[in-house]
Amino acid sequence: MGRARETNSKREVRIKKEKKRQDKEKKKVERKDGKSGSSFEDMIAYVDEYGNLSSTPPDLTLRKKINAEDIEISIPKSLEPDPSQTIRTGIVTFFNDSKGFGFIKDISTQEDVFVHVNGLLEPVKENNKVTFEVVKGLKGPNAINVKVSRE
C-alpha cells in the first residue's frame, strides 16, 4: 500500500507542531544553561507610598514613622444626635383616615415621608403643618411622634 497523500492543511499543522516542539526544547536548554530571558531581579517590582509600581527600590530615608496606636481599625462610634435636630417640620399632603396612613412633605428636604396612624400623637388632616421624627422603615423613611404644630 502506498502512503496517503499529505494535504496542505495537514502539512501546515505538522510544521506548526514541529516548530512548537523545537521552541520548547530551546527554552528548556536555555533554562538549564541559566541563560533565561528574564532574571529574577528583572521581575521584581516595588510599590511606592502612593501605590504606584516602579522598578527602583524605595528610598528608606524618606520613610515616615507611624505609631501603631494612631491606626484606626474600626469606624469611630458616632454620638447620639441632638433631639432638637431630629425633630422636623412638614405639611400633610395626603392622609386616609379609613386606611390609617398618609404622607408628609418635609419642609427642609422636600421629600415625602410615610406616616401610619400608629405614629400619630394626635389626629391630623391634609394641609396640617406638623412636627415629626423620621425613622428608617422597611420601604423607606417613616414618620413617628407626629403632632400638629400650633404656629
N, C-alpha and C positions, 0 to 999 in steps of 0.2 A: 504494500500500500504506500501510496505517495503521501508526502507531507501536505497538510492543508495549507491553502494559500493564506498569507497574513494580509489583512486589510489595513488601510491607512490608519483607521482609528485604533485598531489593536496595536499597531506598531507605535503610535504616539503614546499610548498607555504604558507599553513596555519600556519605552525610552524614559518617560517620566519616573517610573518606579526605579529604574537603574540610577538615574540622576539623584533621586532622593536617598537611595541607599548609599551612594558614593559620598553625598554631603554629610550624612550621618556618620559614616566611617571617618571622614576627615575631621569632624568635630570631636569624635572620640579620641583620635590620635593627638589633637591639639590639647585636649584636657589632660591626657597622660603626660605630655611634654611640659605642661604648665604654661603653654602659650595661649591661654584662653583670651577671647576677645576683650573681655572687661574684667578688671581685677576687683577684689573686694573693696579696696579704697575708692575705686571709681563709683561703686554702687552706694556708698554711704551718703545720706542726706541729713542736713541739720535743720532744725526749726528755730527761728528767732523768736523774740518776745512777742511779736505781733502775729505769730502763726504762719509766717512765710517760710517756704523751703529754700535752702541755699546749699551750695557745695562747699562753702568755707565754714570752719568751726566758729562758734560764737566767741566774742571777746569776754573772758571771765572777769576782767577788771570792771566792766560795766554792770555786773550782776548786782541786783538790789537785795538787801537783807530783809526778809519778811518774818515777822513773829507769827507763830502758829496760833496764838490767841486772837490775832486780828482777822483770821479767816472765819467767815460766817458760813456755816454748812446749811442751815435751815433759814426759812423766812422768819424774820422777827415778828413776834405777836403784835398785832395792832391793838391800840387802845379802844375801849368801847366809845362809840360816838356820843357826842353830847345830845341829850334828849331834845334840846331846842332845835338842833339841826335835822333831826329825823322827822319832826312834825312838818307836814307840807300842807299847802292850801290848794284848793281846786274847786271846780264847778261840776255839779252832777249833770252830765249830758244825757243820761238815759237811766231810768230805774223802773223796773216792772214789779209792782207790789205783789201780784198774784204768783209770779215765779220766784221772787225773792232775790233778784240780782240786778246789777246795773253797772254803769261805768262812770268814772270821774276823770275829767281832764285836768291834769296837773298844770297849774298856772306857770310855774317856773320852767318846766321841761316840755310842756305841751304834749306829753304822752298820755294815752288812755290807760287807766288803772282799773282793773276789775274789782267790784265790791259785791260781797254777798251779805244777805240780811243778818248773818251771824256776826259780821264785822261792824254792825251799826250799834252806836250807843244810844241814839235817838232816831226817830223816823225822819227820812229825807224825801224830798221831791225833786223833780227835774228843775234845773237852773238854780238850785240852792248853792250858796257858797259854803264849803265845808273845810274842816281841818281833819287830817288823817295821817296815819303812818303806813309805810309801804313795807311789805314782807315779800319774799320770793315764794311764789306758789309753783305748782306743777307745770302750769301752762304759761306762766309769766308773773308780773307783779300783781299782788293783791293788796287792797286797802283794808286796814283794820283800825279799830278805835275811831270810827267816823262820827263826827258831831257837826252840827250846823253851827257856823261861826256867827256871832252876834254883832257883826260890824255893819 
